[in-house]
Amino acid sequence: MRKFLITIGILFVIGAVGVFALAKIDFNRFNAESYYLQITEDGKPHEYKLSDGTVMTSYSYTLDATNAKGKTIPLEFNAQKNLRKGAYLKMYVKKGDQVSSYDEVKLEDIPQSAQKN
């Protein structure tokens, strides 16, 4: 009986750690390369209709982004709103050019080699 309770306790702890990890880890940013860019133009709006008839708008962008090593690549990504011109973004990129997530950052947070481009 004692071994059974210890096993249940260990499984509970492992389960609690798993739930915490799923809640706190953003898997879109996990194992992604960071690139930086500045929004210089308005996004191109795209409207689509949901099954309930609601019309949604997303905005697509194609901009050059630079990583901390100074490598520049073109990135295509979408946003749910028209992003503010002049904003600096940290892009999380997987598989070469697929944007999985992004954050707005300050110019001071961008590595010097990426700021040059």
Phi and psi in degrees as GROMACS dihedral restraints (atoms count N, CA, C in turn):
[ dihedral_restraints ]
;  ai    aj    ak    al  type     phi  dphi    fc
    3     4     5     6     1   -65.3    20    10
    4     5     6     7     1   -42.7    20    10
    6     7     8     9     1   -63.1    20    10
    7     8     9    10     1   -36.8    20    10
    9    10    11    12     1   -62.8    20    10
   10    11    12    13     1   -45.2    20    10
   12    13    14    15     1   -66.3    20    10
   13    14    15    16     1   -38.0    20    10
   15    16    17    18     1   -65.0    20    10
   16    17    18    19     1   -42.6    20    10
   18    19    20    21     1   -61.9    20    10
   19    20    21    22     1   -43.6    20    10
   21    22    23    24     1   -62.4    20    10
   22    23    24    25     1   -41.3    20    10
   24    25    26    27     1   -63.2    20    10
   25    26    27    28     1   -44.1    20    10
   27    28    29    30     1   -64.3    20    10
   28    29    30    31     1   -43.3    20    10
   30    31    32    33     1   -62.8    20    10
   31    32    33    34     1   -37.2    20    10
   33    34    35    36     1   -64.4    20    10
   34    35    36    37     1   -44.2    20    10
   36    37    38    39     1   -63.8    20    10
   37    38    39    40     1   -44.1    20    10
   39    40    41    42     1   -62.2    20    10
   40    41    42    43     1   -41.6    20    10
   42    43    44    45     1   -63.7    20    10
   43    44    45    46     1   -41.8    20    10
   45    46    47    48     1   -64.6    20    10
   46    47    48    49     1   -41.5    20    10
   48    49    50    51     1   -64.3    20    10
   49    50    51    52     1   -40.3    20    10
   51    52    53    54     1   -62.4    20    10
   52    53    54    55     1   -44.2    20    10
   54    55    56    57     1   -64.1    20    10
   55    56    57    58     1   -42.1    20    10
   57    58    59    60     1   -61.5    20    10
   58    59    60    61     1   -44.3    20    10
   60    61    62    63     1   -62.8    20    10
   61    62    63    64     1   -43.3    20    10
   63    64    65    66     1   -64.0    20    10
   64    65    66    67     1   -33.0    20    10
   66    67    68    69     1   -77.6    20    10
   67    68    69    70     1   -31.6    20    10
   69    70    71    72     1  -101.7    20    10
   70    71    72    73     1   -24.7    20    10
   72    73    74    75     1   -90.0    20    10
   73    74    75    76     1   127.3    20    10
   75    76    77    78     1   -92.6    20    10
   76    77    78    79     1   102.5    20    10
   78    79    80    81     1   -69.7    20    10
   79    80    81    82     1   -15.6    20    10
   81    82    83    84     1   -69.0    20    10
   82    83    84    85     1   -25.7    20    10
   84    85    86    87     1  -100.9    20    10
   85    86    87    88     1   -11.0    20    10
   87    88    89    90     1   -69.9    20    10
   88    89    90    91     1   127.4    20    10
   90    91    92    93     1    61.3    20    10
   91    92    93    94     1    36.7    20    10
   93    94    95    96     1  -113.3    20    10
   94    95    96    97     1   148.9    20    10
   96    97    98    99     1   -87.0    20    10
   97    98    99   100     1   143.5    20    10
   99   100   101   102     1   -95.9    20    10
  100   101   102   103     1   130.7    20    10
  102   103   104   105     1  -127.3    20    10
  103   104   105   106     1   157.1    20    10
  105   106   107   108     1  -126.9    20    10
  106   107   108   109     1   144.1    20    10
  108   109   110   111     1  -153.0    20    10
  109   110   111   112     1   167.3    20    10
  111   112   113   114     1  -119.0    20    10
  112   113   114   115     1   135.3    20    10
  114   115   116   117     1   -73.9    20    10
  115   116   117   118     1   118.6    20    10
  117   118   119   120     1  -115.5    20    10
  118   119   120   121     1    -7.0    20    10
  120   121   122   123     1  -148.9    20    10
  121   122   123   124     1   161.0    20    10
  123   124   125   126     1   -71.2    20    10
  124   125   126   127     1   149.9    20    10
  126   127   128   129     1   -75.5    20    10
  127   128   129   130     1   158.0    20    10
  129   130   131   132     1   -85.4    20    10
  130   131   132   133     1   119.6    20    10
  132   133   134   135     1   -73.6    20    10
  133   134   135   136     1   142.4    20    10
  135   136   137   138     1  -132.9    20    10
  136   137   138   139     1   121.3    20    10
  138   139   140   141     1  -100.5    20    10
  139   140   141   142     1   142.3    20    10
  141   142   143   144     1  -145.3    20    10
  142   143   144   145     1   153.8    20    10
  144   145   146   147     1  -107.1    20    10
  145   146   147   148     1   132.1    20    10
  147   148   149   150     1   -80.5    20    10
  148   149   150   151     1   168.1    20    10
  150   151   152   153     1   -62.9    20    10
  151   152   153   154     1   -24.4    20    10
  153   154   155   156     1   -89.1    20    10
  154   155   156   157     1     4.0    20    10
  156   157   158   159     1    96.6    20    10
  157   158   159   160     1    -7.6    20    10
  159   160   161   162     1   -69.1    20    10
  160   161   162   163     1   134.3    20    10
  162   163   164   165     1   -95.4    20    10
  163   164   165   166     1   125.1    20    10
  165   166   167   168     1  -112.0    20    10
  166   167   168   169     1   151.3    20    10
  168   169   170   171     1  -124.7    20    10
  169   170   171   172     1   131.7    20    10
  171   172   173   174     1  -122.5    20    10
  172   173   174   175     1   162.2    20    10
  174   175   176   177     1  -124.3    20    10
  175   176   177   178     1   130.8    20    10
  177   178   179   180     1  -106.1    20    10
  178   179   180   181     1   146.4    20    10
  180   181   182   183     1  -132.3    20    10
  181   182   183   184     1   146.5    20    10
  183   184   185   186     1  -132.7    20    10
  184   185   186   187     1   107.7    20    10
  186   187   188   189     1  -138.6    20    10
  187   188   189   190     1   157.0    20    10
  189   190   191   192     1   -83.6    20    10
  190   191   192   193     1   138.2    20    10
  192   193   194   195     1  -128.1    20    10
  193   194   195   196     1   150.2    20    10
  195   196   197   198     1  -124.8    20    10
  196   197   198   199     1   138.4    20    10
  198   199   200   201     1   -92.8    20    10
  199   200   201   202     1  -177.3    20    10
  201   202   203   204     1   -67.1    20    10
  202   203   204   205     1   -20.5    20    10
  204   205   206   207     1   -88.1    20    10
  205   206   207   208     1    -3.9    20    10
  207   208   209   210     1    93.0    20    10
  208   209   210   211     1     2.9    20    10
  210   211   212   213     1   -77.0    20    10
  211   212   213   214     1   130.6    20    10
  213   214   215   216     1  -112.0    20    10
  214   215   216   217     1   134.6    20    10
  216   217   218   219     1  -137.0    20    10
  217   218   219   220     1   152.8    20    10
  219   220   221   222     1   -80.1    20    10
  220   221   222   223     1   137.0    20    10
  222   223   224   225     1  -123.0    20    10
  223   224   225   226     1   138.5    20    10
  225   226   227   228     1  -112.8    20    10
  226   227   228   229     1   129.9    20    10
  228   229   230   231     1  -151.9    20    10
  229   230   231   232     1   164.2    20    10
  231   232   233   234     1  -118.8    20    10
  232   233   234   235     1   153.0    20    10
  234   235   236   237     1  -135.8    20    10
  235   236   237   238     1   153.6    20    10
  237   238   239   240     1   -80.5    20    10
  238   239   240   241     1    -9.3    20    10
  240   241   242   243     1  -140.5    20    10
  241   242   243   244     1   164.2    20    10
  243   244   245   246     1   -75.6    20    10
  244   245   246   247     1   116.5    20    10
  246   247   248   249     1   -73.8    20    10
  247   248   249   250     1   151.0    20    10
  249   250   251   252     1   -68.6    20    10
  250   251   252   253     1   128.3    20    10
  252   253   254   255     1   -62.7    20    10
  253   254   255   256     1   138.3    20    10
  255   256   257   258     1    91.3    20    10
  256   257   258   259     1    -9.2    20    10
  258   259   260   261     1   -71.8    20    10
  259   260   261   262     1   142.4    20    10
  261   262   263   264     1   -98.4    20    10
  262   263   264   265     1   133.1    20    10
  264   265   266   267     1  -121.6    20    10
  265   266   267   268     1   141.9    20    10
  267   268   269   270     1  -100.0    20    10
  268   269   270   271     1   116.9    20    10
  270   271   272   273     1   -98.7    20    10
  271   272   273   274     1   135.8    20    10
  273   274   275   276     1  -101.0    20    10
  274   275   276   277     1   114.8    20    10
  276   277   278   279     1  -117.4    20    10
  277   278   279   280     1   132.2    20    10
  279   280   281   282     1  -121.2    20    10
  280   281   282   283     1   153.6    20    10
  282   283   284   285     1    53.8    20    10
  283   284   285   286     1    40.9    20    10
  285   286   287   288     1    90.1    20    10
  286   287   288   289     1   -52.5    20    10
  288   289   290   291     1  -148.1    20    10
  289   290   291   292     1    16.3    20    10
  291   292   293   294     1   -96.4    20    10
  292   293   294   295     1   113.6    20    10
  294   295   296   297     1   -78.2    20    10
  295   296   297   298     1   122.3    20    10
  297   298   299   300     1  -101.3    20    10
  298   299   300   301     1   -22.8    20    10
  300   301   302   303     1  -168.9    20    10
  301   302   303   304     1   169.6    20    10
  303   304   305   306     1  -155.4    20    10
  304   305   306   307     1   158.1    20    10
  306   307   308   309     1  -134.5    20    10
  307   308   309   310     1   147.3    20    10
  309   310   311   312     1   -81.4    20    10
  310   311   312   313     1   135.3    20    10
  312   313   314   315     1  -129.5    20    10
  313   314   315   316     1   167.3    20    10
  315   316   317   318     1   -89.5    20    10
  316   317   318   319     1   156.9    20    10
  318   319   320   321     1   -57.0    20    10
  319   320   321   322     1   -36.4    20    10
  321   322   323   324     1   -65.6    20    10
  322   323   324   325     1   -22.7    20    10
  324   325   326   327     1   -83.6    20    10
  325   326   327   328     1    -7.0    20    10
  327   328   329   330     1   -90.8    20    10
  328   329   330   331     1   132.2    20    10
  330   331   332   333     1   -57.1    20    10
  331   332   333   334     1   148.2    20    10
  333   334   335   336     1   -57.0    20    10
  334   335   336   337     1   -40.6    20    10
  336   337   338   339     1   -65.5    20    10
  337   338   339   340     1   -30.8    20    10
  339   340   341   342     1   -79.7    20    10
  340   341   342   343     1   -29.0    20    10
  342   343   344   345     1   -67.3    20    10
  343   344   345   346     1   -30.2    20    10
  345   346   347   348     1   -62.9    20    10
  346   347   348   349     1   -32.2    20    10
